[in-house]
Amino acid sequence: MSKKSTRSMAAGNRHREAPFLPERERYLRHCADSGATSGSLTIKRNELIWIARFLPATAPVGIDIDQLLELVRQRESIHTGVTMGARMIVAARPWLRFLGWWREPTREQPFQYHLDSYIKWMRDERGFSRSTVDQWEGRIEQFLQWCDETGRDLKGLRPIDIDDYFIQNEARWGRISMRTMTGSLRIFLR
């Protein structure tokens, strides 16, 4: 028997012996039907084996990001010096979503009422496209988060507060992003 076929048999055994076999196979079939290449399927299959080994038996009830990060830590403790966390997360979330096991993070957005009103205004009164609404919502959400983190109240905002926001973020924004943020924030604050 050749070295290659021995490795192939070992890989097949690892796949069959790992937990959640039907769930992994169903997802891999879905990926193949969606056009995934054989190389991509091999990577997915190998990552899913690792993920399945660390998943608790309660996984069907739901897995959140904190639990997933704990799985990454467990794997990295076995393979010290190897950082496979990002790859594991990238493979795990779509699989868990496919199964309906992924619990999206929920966070209470500060000033949620104001954000909801702004979205409704953009969509219903201005007729902005869904992509524009999503883009501007994300930008305003960042600003509202900053207001909350820095203890600023919307009613008491002064020009110096807006300047502080832009100064704190100028390094991560390009010229176009800065202009877009300025426009969306100007409209929101009106």
C-alpha positions in Angstrom: 0.0 0.0 0.0 1.4 3.4 -1.0 2.1 6.2 1.5 -0.6 8.4 -0.1 -3.3 5.8 0.2 -2.4 5.1 3.9 -2.7 8.9 4.6 -6.0 9.0 2.8 -7.4 6.0 4.8 -6.2 7.7 8.0 -7.9 10.9 7.1 -11.1 9.0 6.3 -11.0 7.3 9.6 -10.5 10.6 11.5 -13.5 12.0 9.6 -15.8 9.0 10.4 -14.7 8.7 14.1 -15.1 12.4 15.0 -18.3 13.6 16.7 -21.3 15.1 14.8 -20.6 13.0 11.6 -24.1 13.4 10.0 -24.0 17.1 10.6 -20.5 17.6 9.2 -21.4 15.4 6.1 -24.6 17.3 5.5 -22.8 20.6 5.6 -19.9 19.4 3.3 -22.5 18.2 0.8 -24.2 21.6 0.9 -20.8 23.3 0.3 -20.0 20.9 -2.6 -23.5 21.6 -4.1 -22.8 25.3 -3.8 -19.6 25.0 -5.8 -16.8 24.5 -3.3 -13.6 23.1 -4.8 -12.2 19.8 -3.6 -9.3 21.6 -2.0 -11.7 23.9 -0.1 -13.8 20.9 1.0 -10.7 19.1 2.3 -9.8 22.2 4.4 -13.3 22.5 5.7 -13.5 18.8 6.5 -10.3 18.9 8.5 -11.4 22.0 10.4 -14.8 20.6 11.1 -13.1 17.5 12.6 -11.2 19.7 15.1 -14.3 21.8 15.9 -16.5 18.7 16.4 -13.9 17.2 18.8 -14.1 20.2 21.1 -17.8 21.0 20.8 -19.8 20.1 23.9 -22.7 17.7 23.6 -25.0 20.6 24.2 -23.9 22.3 20.9 -27.3 21.9 19.2 -28.8 24.2 21.9 -26.5 26.9 20.6 -22.9 28.1 20.5 -21.9 31.8 20.9 -18.7 33.6 20.2 -17.4 33.2 23.8 -17.8 29.4 23.6 -16.2 29.4 20.1 -13.2 31.3 21.4 -12.9 28.8 24.2 -12.7 26.0 21.6 -10.0 27.9 19.9 -8.0 28.2 23.1 -8.4 24.5 23.8 -7.1 23.7 20.3 -4.2 26.1 20.6 -3.2 24.6 24.0 -2.7 21.3 22.3 -0.7 22.8 19.4 1.4 25.4 21.1 3.0 27.9 18.8 0.4 27.2 16.1 -2.2 29.9 15.6 -5.1 28.2 13.9 -7.8 30.2 15.7 -8.8 32.4 12.8 -9.1 29.5 10.4 -11.2 27.6 13.0 -13.6 30.5 13.6 -13.9 31.0 9.8 -14.9 27.3 9.4 -17.0 27.0 12.5 -19.4 29.9 12.1 -20.8 29.0 8.7 -21.2 25.4 9.8 -22.9 26.3 13.0 -25.2 28.8 11.2 -26.1 26.1 8.6 -27.1 23.8 11.4 -29.0 26.6 13.2 -26.7 26.2 16.2 -25.0 29.6 16.0 -26.1 32.3 18.5 -25.5 35.7 17.1 -24.0 38.1 19.6 -26.6 40.5 21.0 -25.7 43.8 22.4 -27.7 46.6 23.7 -27.0 49.5 21.4 -26.9 52.8 23.2 -29.4 55.4 21.9 -31.2 52.6 20.0 -34.4 54.7 19.7 -32.5 57.4 17.9 -30.8 54.9 15.6 -34.2 53.2 14.8 -35.8 56.6 14.0 -32.9 57.5 11.7 -33.2 54.2 9.8 -36.9 54.6 9.5 -36.5 58.1 8.2 -33.8 57.0 5.6 -35.9 54.1 4.4 -39.5 55.4 4.5 -39.2 59.2 4.0 -36.0 59.5 1.9 -36.4 56.2 0.1 -32.7 55.3 0.3 -31.6 51.9 -1.0 -31.1 49.0 1.4 -27.3 49.2 0.9 -27.2 52.9 1.7 -29.3 52.5 4.8 -27.0 49.6 6.0 -23.9 51.6 5.3 -25.1 54.7 7.1 -26.6 52.7 9.9 -23.2 51.2 10.6 -21.5 54.6 10.6 -24.0 56.1 12.9 -23.9 53.1 15.2 -20.1 53.5 15.5 -20.7 57.2 16.5 -23.4 56.3 19.0 -21.1 53.6 20.5 -18.4 56.2 20.9 -20.8 58.6 22.5 -21.8 55.9 25.0 -18.2 54.9 25.7 -17.1 58.5 26.3 -20.1 59.5 28.3 -21.5 62.0 25.9 -25.2 62.7 25.7 -26.7 63.4 22.3 -28.7 66.4 23.6 -25.6 68.0 25.0 -23.2 67.5 22.1 -21.1 70.4 21.2 -18.9 71.0 18.1 -15.8 70.2 20.1 -17.3 66.7 20.8 -17.7 66.0 17.1 -14.2 67.3 16.5 -12.9 64.8 19.2 -14.7 62.0 17.5 -13.1 62.7 14.1 -9.7 63.3 15.7 -9.8 59.9 17.5 -10.8 58.1 14.3 -8.8 60.0 11.6 -6.0 57.4 11.6 -8.3 54.5 10.6 -10.4 56.5 8.0 -9.3 57.5 4.6 -10.3 60.8 3.0 -13.4 59.3 1.3 -14.5 57.5 4.5 -14.1 60.8 6.4 -16.2 62.6 3.9 -18.9 60.0 4.0 -18.9 59.9 7.8 -19.2 63.7 7.9 -22.2 63.7 5.6 -24.1 60.9 7.3 -23.4 62.3 10.8 -24.5 65.8 9.7 -27.8 64.4 8.5 -28.2 62.3 11.6 -27.6 65.1 14.0 -30.1 67.4 12.1 
